[in-house]
Amino acid sequence: MYSKKNIILSVYLFLVLVVFFRYFKLQIIDYSKYQEKAGNNSLRRIELEAPRGIIYDLSNKPIVDNKFIYDLNIIPKDFDSQSFNYDLIEKITKINKIKIDSIIKQNNTSIKKFKPVLIARNINLEKKSILEESKLDLKGLYFSKSQVRTYMMDCNLSHVLGYLRKNEDLVGFSGVEKYYQDLLKGTDGIEYHKVDRFSIDQGIFQTDGNILPLQGSDLHLTIDSKLQAFSENLMNDFVGSVIVMNPESGEILSMVSKPDYDLSSFAGEIPKKVWNKINNNSNKPFNNRSIQNHYPPGSIFKLVLSAIVLDKNLISKNRLINCNGVYDFYDTKFRCWKEDGHGKTNLNKALQQSCNIYFYNLIQMVDFELWSSEVKKFGFGDVTKIDLNGEVKGIVPDRSYMNERYKNKGGWSTGHLLNLSIGQGEIMVTPIQIANLMNIIQNEGYSFPPHLNKSYVYNKNIIDYDRKVWKIIKQSMFDAVNKDKGTAYKANLNMRGVKVYGKTGTAQICSDCDLLPHAWFAGFLEFKNKKYSIAVIIENGGKGSDLPTEMSRKIFKYLVDNNV
């Protein structure tokens, strides 16, 4: 029995010694050999960027697609500073030794050193071939494919589409590229590359761990790219905005903000000189004026006050007020744009010829808080919920706003409200809000949120005014275009079966300066059971009855001639 235990113990000790010796041999004696073998067969995990979804216009024409460029990366783990040909890299890519060494130092931690670090974008095939021929002298270099957007339309559409930026991932930075980032972005893939003992990438290693990238979903826009190009050309020499919509759905057919910028500049790395030129432009080309700038609406806002007093039965449409060109309010004189006045004027004539005196009288019939709350029902003072980021609300003053604004300026008085009646003073609106106002009037009391995505899910916004209110307002807008003394007569198409409605606005931006006022036109078109609305503003454009009205006429004619 004793001898049997000794035998078992001896066998056990022998096996332990064998295992220990084997472990010692692997870890100590043969460490260098197996380390080299491991190096000879090391794998690198490479992330594959998924193609973004394609963007289409209203006619299902692709206007934004993808193309692939080559990016140059470096993997710190595989980098060998002793043999690396710094001179060749600097000659081909303009990247010097200091920058490369800095990149390696910053990313040579235990985790980061295995991950490719981008050092140059958009390497062409010729440069790629030269570098790959010398890969033994460029250990750690790795080429990856990266996508950039390619644009296939005759218009810029820069503020609607927006551009991309790449940090670790390629993301939309503005426009629908940003708003619909989650839709357009696909699912990235993974592939493993075999790297030999010289740290040279030997290509894809076939394994079940390789995953193909999945392209993002496509986006179908409401934009008519031909109409967009036409509108952009009209605005080329001006600063401002043009919006054309389908009021029956809220679809935006054209959205122009000038100045704009060339989206192709953002394919790959934008040159510093180009970026600085855009970024330092005092007219701020990156601003989407249609939704991110607010302005005094001028006389267009007379439409809103008219609707309020009619619905609340504060006046009848036949109420006459005499305009002699001057309105005396205590010791201050408020003037009409027509110095000799309009004479006895009813509501239709006041809107048609844009009489200021009439509306100075009207605003004093309305409680200030009532005016403010009713104006907000039209969507002013709030975002329209358009599917773009960065929309501003504008300003609709109420009593608390005025108290706060003028608390250190001697307070405010009823005289301030006279300015509000004609769209001046503290009221501020965006062009998209004015376009939405046109939709409400044309639809006789309802609108849908402005949107760019054909699949946008929306709710109807209803303003429950008496239908006769809208009829009166529409007739006045029709007369403003189609009667001789109407301020919007330059928008008249004089075509059978075509109805044009409009209202102009001339918004003063200072009382004692040389700057011209902002010029507005807003209106709508009806023909062949089709409806279109428009809002145009030209910054410092002078009278609303001139440039924006003439521009709107050309757009209306384009819509009719091309049966958009």
C-alpha positions in Angstrom: 0.0 0.0 0.0 2.8 2.4 0.9 4.7 1.7 -2.3 1.6 2.3 -4.3 1.2 5.8 -2.8 4.8 6.5 -3.6 4.3 5.5 -7.2 1.3 7.8 -7.6 3.1 10.7 -5.9 6.1 10.2 -8.1 4.0 10.2 -11.2 2.2 13.3 -10.1 5.5 15.1 -9.3 6.9 14.1 -12.7 3.9 15.5 -14.5 4.1 18.7 -12.6 7.8 19.0 -13.5 7.0 18.3 -17.2 4.3 21.0 -17.2 6.5 23.4 -15.4 9.5 22.8 -17.7 7.2 23.2 -20.7 5.9 26.5 -19.4 9.4 27.7 -18.6 10.5 26.8 -22.1 7.6 28.6 -23.8 7.8 31.7 -21.6 11.5 32.1 -21.1 13.7 30.0 -23.4 11.5 30.3 -26.6 9.9 33.6 -25.8 11.7 35.5 -28.6 11.0 32.8 -31.2 7.2 32.8 -30.5 7.0 36.5 -30.2 8.5 36.7 -33.7 6.0 34.1 -35.0 3.1 36.0 -33.4 4.4 39.1 -35.1 4.6 37.3 -38.4 0.9 36.4 -38.2 -0.6 39.5 -36.4 -4.0 40.8 -37.4 -5.3 44.3 -37.5 -9.0 45.1 -37.1 -10.1 47.7 -39.7 -13.5 49.5 -39.5 -15.2 49.9 -42.9 -17.2 53.1 -43.3 -20.7 52.5 -44.6 -21.9 54.5 -47.6 -24.4 57.2 -46.8 -27.9 57.0 -48.3 -28.5 58.7 -51.7 -30.5 62.0 -51.7 -33.2 62.5 -54.5 -35.1 65.5 -55.6 -38.9 65.8 -56.2 -38.6 64.0 -59.6 -36.7 61.1 -58.1 -33.5 62.3 -59.7 -30.4 61.5 -57.6 -28.8 64.8 -56.6 -26.3 63.6 -53.9 -24.4 60.3 -54.2 -21.1 58.9 -52.9 -17.7 58.4 -54.3 -14.7 56.9 -52.6 -11.3 58.5 -52.1 -8.1 57.0 -50.5 -7.1 58.2 -47.0 -3.6 57.6 -45.6 -3.4 56.2 -42.1 -0.6 55.1 -39.8 -0.7 52.4 -37.2 1.6 53.3 -34.3 2.2 49.7 -33.3 3.7 48.9 -36.8 5.7 52.1 -37.1 9.5 51.9 -37.2 11.1 55.3 -36.9 14.6 53.9 -37.7 13.7 52.7 -41.2 10.8 55.1 -42.0 11.3 57.2 -45.1 10.3 60.7 -43.8 11.6 62.5 -46.9 9.4 60.5 -49.3 6.3 61.1 -47.2 7.0 64.9 -47.0 7.6 65.0 -50.8 4.3 63.3 -51.6 2.0 64.5 -48.9 3.7 67.6 -47.5 3.6 66.0 -44.0 6.9 66.5 -42.2 8.7 64.4 -39.7 7.7 66.5 -36.7 4.0 66.0 -37.4 4.4 62.3 -37.9 6.4 61.8 -34.8 3.8 63.9 -32.9 1.0 61.7 -34.1 2.8 58.5 -33.1 3.6 59.9 -29.7 0.0 60.9 -29.0 -1.4 57.6 -30.1 1.2 55.1 -28.9 -0.7 54.0 -25.8 -1.5 50.4 -25.1 -5.0 50.6 -26.7 -4.5 53.4 -29.3 -1.4 52.0 -30.9 -3.3 49.2 -32.8 -5.7 51.7 -34.3 -5.1 53.4 -37.7 -4.7 57.2 -37.3 -5.7 59.4 -40.2 -2.8 61.6 -41.4 -3.9 62.7 -44.9 -7.1 62.6 -46.9 -7.9 62.3 -50.6 -4.7 60.7 -51.9 -4.9 60.3 -55.6 -4.0 57.1 -57.4 -0.6 58.3 -58.6 0.6 59.3 -55.1 -0.9 56.1 -53.7 1.1 54.0 -56.2 4.4 55.7 -55.4 3.9 55.2 -51.7 2.9 51.5 -52.1 6.0 50.8 -54.2 8.1 51.9 -51.2 6.1 50.2 -48.5 9.1 48.4 -47.0 10.5 51.9 -46.1 7.1 53.0 -44.8 6.2 50.5 -42.1 2.9 51.2 -40.5 1.3 53.1 -43.4 -2.1 51.9 -44.3 -4.5 53.1 -47.1 -8.2 53.1 -46.4 -11.2 54.0 -48.5 -13.2 57.0 -47.4 -16.4 58.4 -48.9 -17.2 61.9 -49.9 -20.4 63.3 -51.3 -20.7 64.0 -55.0 -23.3 66.4 -56.3 -25.2 65.9 -59.5 -27.5 68.9 -59.9 -27.4 72.3 -61.6 -28.2 74.2 -58.4 -26.2 74.7 -55.2 -28.9 73.9 -52.7 -26.1 74.3 -50.1 -28.2 75.4 -47.1 -30.8 72.6 -47.7 -28.4 69.8 -48.2 -25.6 70.9 -45.8 -22.1 69.5 -45.6 -20.3 66.7 -43.8 -17.4 66.7 -41.3 -15.2 63.9 -40.3 -13.7 63.4 -36.9 -13.8 59.7 -36.0 -16.9 59.2 -38.1 -18.4 61.1 -41.1 -21.3 63.1 -39.8 -23.7 65.6 -41.2 -22.8 69.1 -39.9 -25.7 71.1 -41.4 -28.8 70.9 -43.6 -30.7 67.6 -44.1 -27.3 65.8 -43.9 -27.4 66.7 -40.2 -31.1 66.5 -39.5 -31.4 63.1 -41.1 -28.0 61.8 -40.0 -29.4 58.7 -38.4 -31.4 57.9 -41.5 -28.6 58.5 -44.0 -25.8 56.9 -42.0 -25.4 53.2 -42.6 -24.0 50.4 -40.4 -20.2 50.2 -40.5 -18.5 47.0 -41.3 -15.3 45.2 -40.1 -12.5 43.4 -41.8 -9.2 41.9 -40.5 -5.9 42.5 -42.3 -2.9 40.2 -42.0 0.4 42.1 -41.1 3.7 40.3 -41.6 6.8 40.6 -39.4 8.0 43.6 -41.4 4.8 45.4 -40.4 3.6 45.4 -44.0 -0.2 45.0 -44.6 -0.7 41.8 -46.6 -4.4 42.4 -47.3 -7.6 40.9 -46.0 -7.5 37.9 -43.7 -10.6 35.7 -44.4 -12.5 35.1 -41.2 -16.1 34.9 -40.0 -15.4 38.1 -38.1 -15.4 40.1 -41.4 -18.7 42.1 -41.7 -19.7 44.0 -44.8 -20.9 47.6 -44.3 -24.6 48.4 -44.9 -25.5 51.5 -46.9 -27.7 54.1 -45.2 -31.3 54.7 -46.2 -32.1 57.1 -49.1 -33.8 60.5 -48.6 -36.4 61.8 -51.1 -36.7 65.6 -51.0 -39.6 67.9 -51.9 -37.2 70.2 -53.8 -37.7 70.7 -57.5 -34.0 71.1 -58.5 -34.8 72.9 -61.7 -36.9 75.5 -60.0 -34.2 75.8 -57.3 -31.6 76.5 -60.0 -33.9 79.1 -61.5 -34.5 80.8 -58.2 -30.8 80.8 -57.3 -29.9 82.5 -60.5 -32.5 85.3 -59.8 -30.9 85.9 -56.4 -27.3 85.7 -57.5 -26.5 89.4 -57.1 -28.5 89.9 -53.8 -28.5 89.0 -50.2 -31.7 87.4 -48.9 -34.0 84.5 -49.2 -36.6 82.9 -51.6 -39.0 80.2 -50.5 -41.5 78.5 -52.8 -44.0 76.0 -51.3 -47.0 73.8 -51.9 -49.5 75.2 -49.4 -51.7 72.2 -49.6 -49.0 69.9 -48.2 -46.3 72.1 -46.6 -43.7 70.8 -49.1 -40.9 73.2 -49.9 -40.3 73.2 -53.6 -37.4 75.7 -53.5 -35.4 77.3 -50.6 -32.7 79.8 -51.5 -30.4 81.7 -49.1 -27.9 84.1 -50.5 -25.0 84.2 -50.3 -24.4 80.5 -50.4 -21.3 78.3 -51.0 -20.1 75.5 -53.2 -20.7 72.1 -51.6 -18.1 70.5 -53.7 -15.5 72.5 -51.8 -16.3 70.1 -48.8 -15.5 66.9 -50.7 -12.4 65.8 -48.9 -10.4 68.3 -46.9 -11.4 71.9 -47.6 -8.5 74.1 -48.4 -7.8 76.6 -45.6 -8.0 79.5 -48.0 -11.4 78.5 -49.2 -12.7 78.0 -45.6 -11.4 81.4 -44.5 -13.0 83.1 -47.5 -16.4 81.7 -46.6 -16.1 81.9 -42.9 -14.9 85.5 -42.9 -17.4 86.8 -45.3 -19.4 89.5 -43.5 -22.6 88.4 -45.2 -22.3 85.0 -43.5 -22.8 82.4 -46.3 -23.2 79.6 -43.8 -26.4 81.2 -42.4 -29.6 79.9 -43.8 -31.5 83.1 -44.0 -34.7 81.3 -44.7 -34.8 80.0 -41.1 -31.9 81.5 -39.2 -32.3 85.2 -39.7 -35.2 87.3 -38.5 -36.4 90.6 -39.9 -39.1 93.2 -39.3 -41.9 92.1 -41.7 -43.0 95.5 -42.8 -46.4 96.0 -44.3 -46.9 92.2 -44.9 -47.9 92.1 -41.2 -50.9 94.3 -42.0 -52.5 91.1 -43.2 -52.4 89.6 -39.7 -53.8 92.7 -38.0 -56.6 92.8 -40.6 -57.5 89.2 -40.0 -57.6 89.7 -36.2 -59.9 92.8 -36.2 -62.2 91.2 -38.8 -62.6 87.9 -36.8 -63.1 89.7 -33.5 -65.7 92.0 -35.2 -63.8 95.1 -34.2 -64.5 96.6 -37.6 -66.3 95.8 -40.8 -64.6 95.6 -44.1 -66.3 98.8 -45.1 -65.0 100.9 -42.2 -63.7 104.2 -43.6 -60.8 106.0 -42.2 -59.4 109.2 -43.7 -55.7 109.3 -44.6 -54.2 112.7 -45.1 -50.6 111.4 -44.9 -50.0 112.2 -41.2 -51.2 110.6 -38.0 -50.8 112.8 -34.9 -50.2 110.9 -31.7 -49.8 113.3 -28.9 -46.6 115.3 -29.8 -45.4 112.8 -32.3 -46.2 112.6 -36.0 -46.5 109.2 -37.7 -46.5 109.3 -41.5 -47.9 107.3 -44.3 -45.5 106.3 -47.1 -47.8 108.4 -49.4 -47.1 112.0 -48.3 -50.4 113.4 -49.6 -52.4 110.5 -48.2 -54.9 108.0 -49.6 -58.0 109.9 -48.7 -61.1 108.0 -47.4 -59.9 104.4 -47.2 -61.6 101.1 -46.4 -59.8 97.9 -45.5 -59.5 96.6 -49.0 -58.0 99.8 -50.3 -55.7 100.0 -47.2 -54.3 96.6 -47.9 -54.2 97.1 -51.7 -52.3 100.4 -51.4 -50.7 99.7 -48.1 -52.0 102.7 -46.2 -50.1 103.1 -42.9 -52.6 105.6 -41.3 -55.5 103.0 -41.6 -53.5 100.5 -39.5 -52.3 103.1 -36.9 -56.0 103.5 -36.2 -56.7 99.7 -36.2 -54.0 98.7 -33.7 -55.6 101.0 -31.1 -58.9 99.1 -31.3 -57.1 95.9 -30.2 -56.0 95.0 -26.7 -52.2 94.5 -26.8 -52.3 91.1 -25.1 -55.0 89.9 -27.5 -53.0 91.1 -30.5 -49.9 89.2 -29.2 -51.8 86.0 -28.5 -53.5 86.0 -31.8 -50.3 86.7 -33.7 -48.8 83.6 -32.1 -51.6 81.5 -33.5 -50.2 82.2 -36.9 -47.0 80.6 -35.9 -45.0 83.7 -35.2 -42.7 83.7 -32.1 -42.2 80.0 -32.4 -40.4 77.5 -34.7 -42.4 76.1 -37.7 -40.9 72.6 -37.0 -39.2 72.5 -40.4 -36.9 69.5 -40.7 -33.7 71.5 -40.5 -31.6 72.4 -37.4 -31.0 75.9 -36.2 -34.4 77.5 -36.9 -35.0 80.7 -34.8 -38.3 81.7 -33.3 -38.4 85.4 -34.1 -40.0 87.9 -31.6 -43.6 88.6 -30.9 -43.7 91.2 -28.1 -46.2 91.2 -25.3 -46.6 93.4 -22.3 -44.0 91.6 -20.2 -41.5 91.7 -23.1 -42.0 95.4 -23.5 -41.7 96.1 -19.8 -38.4 94.2 -19.7 -37.0 95.8 -22.8 -37.8 99.4 -21.8 -37.4 99.2 -18.1 -34.2 101.2 -18.2 -35.2 103.4 -21.1 -38.0 105.4 -19.6 -40.7 102.8 -20.3 -42.9 102.2 -23.3 -46.2 103.7 -24.4 -49.1 103.0 -26.8 -47.1 104.9 -29.4 -44.8 101.8 -29.7 -47.8 99.8 -30.8 -48.3 102.0 -33.9 -45.1 100.7 -35.3 -46.2 97.1 -34.6 -49.3 97.7 -36.7 -47.2 98.1 -39.8 -44.7 95.4 -39.1 -42.0 97.6 -37.6 -40.6 98.0 -34.1 -40.0 95.0 -31.9 -41.8 92.4 -34.1 -39.3 90.0 -35.9 -40.1 87.2 -38.2 -38.3 84.6 -40.4 -38.9 84.1 -44.1 -40.2 80.6 -43.5 -42.8 82.0 -41.1 -44.0 84.5 -43.8 -44.2 81.6 -46.3 -46.3 79.8 -43.7 -48.6 82.8 -43.3 -49.2 82.7 -47.1 -50.2 79.1 -46.8 -52.7 79.9 -44.0 -54.3 82.6 -46.0 -54.4 80.6 -49.3 -55.8 77.6 -47.5 -58.3 79.8 -45.7 -57.4 79.0 -42.2 -55.0 76.0 -42.0 -51.4 75.0 -42.8 -49.0 72.1 -42.6 -45.5 72.3 -41.1 -43.0 73.3 -43.8 -40.8 70.3 -44.7 -38.2 68.9 -47.1 -38.6 65.1 -46.6 -41.4 63.6 -48.8 -42.1 61.1 -46.0 -42.4 63.8 -43.3 -45.3 63.0 -40.9 -47.2 66.2 -40.1 -50.3 67.5 -38.3 -52.6 70.3 -39.6 -52.5 73.6 -37.9 -55.9 75.3 -37.9 -56.7 78.9 -37.2 -60.4 78.9 -36.5 -61.4 82.2 -38.0 -64.6 82.9 -39.8 -64.2 81.9 -43.5 -65.3 85.3 -44.7 -62.2 86.8 -43.0 -59.9 84.8 -45.4 -62.1 85.8 -48.4 -61.7 89.5 -47.6 -58.0 89.2 -47.1 -57.5 87.2 -50.3 -59.5 89.7 -52.3 -57.4 92.5 -51.0 -54.2 90.6 -52.0 -55.6 89.9 -55.4 -56.4 93.6 -55.9 -52.9 94.6 -54.7 -51.5 92.7 -57.7 -54.2 93.2 -60.3 -55.4 96.8 -59.8 -53.4 99.8 -61.1 -52.6 101.4 -57.7 -51.9 98.1 -56.0 -48.4 98.0 -54.5 -47.8 94.5 -55.8 -48.9 95.2 -59.4 -45.5 94.2 -60.8 -46.3 90.6 -59.9 -49.2 90.5 -62.3 -48.9 87.8 -65.0 -51.9 88.9 -67.0 -52.5 85.3 -68.1 -55.9 83.6 -68.6 -56.7 81.1 -65.9 -54.0 82.3 -63.7 -54.6 84.1 -60.4 -51.8 85.9 -58.6 -52.2 87.3 -55.0 -49.6 89.3 -53.1 -48.5 91.8 -50.5 -45.4 93.9 -50.4 -43.4 95.0 -47.4 -40.7 97.7 -47.0 -39.0 97.2 -43.6 -37.0 100.1 -42.3 -34.0 99.0 -40.3 -32.9 102.4 -39.0 -34.4 105.8 -38.7 -31.3 107.9 -39.3 -28.9 106.0 -41.6 -28.0 105.5 -45.2 -29.0 101.8 -45.4 -31.9 101.0 -47.7 -34.8 99.1 -46.1 -35.3 95.4 -46.5 -37.7 94.6 -49.4 -40.4 91.9 -49.1 -42.9 90.2 -51.3 -45.2 87.4 -50.2 -48.1 85.9 -52.1 -49.5 82.9 -53.9 -50.5 81.6 -57.3 -53.4 79.5 -58.4 -53.8 77.8 -61.8 -55.1 74.5 -63.1 -56.2 73.4 -59.6 -52.6 73.9 -58.4 -51.4 76.2 -55.6 -48.1 77.7 -54.9 -46.9 80.2 -52.2 -43.9 82.4 -52.1 -41.9 84.6 -49.7 -39.0 86.7 -50.9 -36.8 89.1 -48.9 -33.9 91.1 -50.3 -31.8 92.7 -47.6 -31.4 96.4 -48.2 -33.3 95.9 -51.4 -35.3 99.2 -51.2 -39.0 99.1 -51.9 -40.9 95.9 -51.6 -42.9 96.8 -54.7 -39.7 96.7 -56.9 -37.1 93.9 -56.8 -38.8 91.1 -54.8 -42.1 91.7 -56.6 -40.5 91.5 -60.0 -38.5 88.4 -58.9 -41.7 86.7 -57.7 -43.4 87.4 -61.0 -40.6 85.6 -62.9 -40.9 82.7 -60.5 -44.7 82.5 -60.9 -44.2 82.6 -64.7 -41.7 79.8 -64.5 -44.2 77.7 -62.5 -46.9 78.3 -65.1 -44.8 77.9 -68.2 -43.2 74.6 -66.9 -46.4 73.3 -65.3 -44.4 72.4 -62.2 
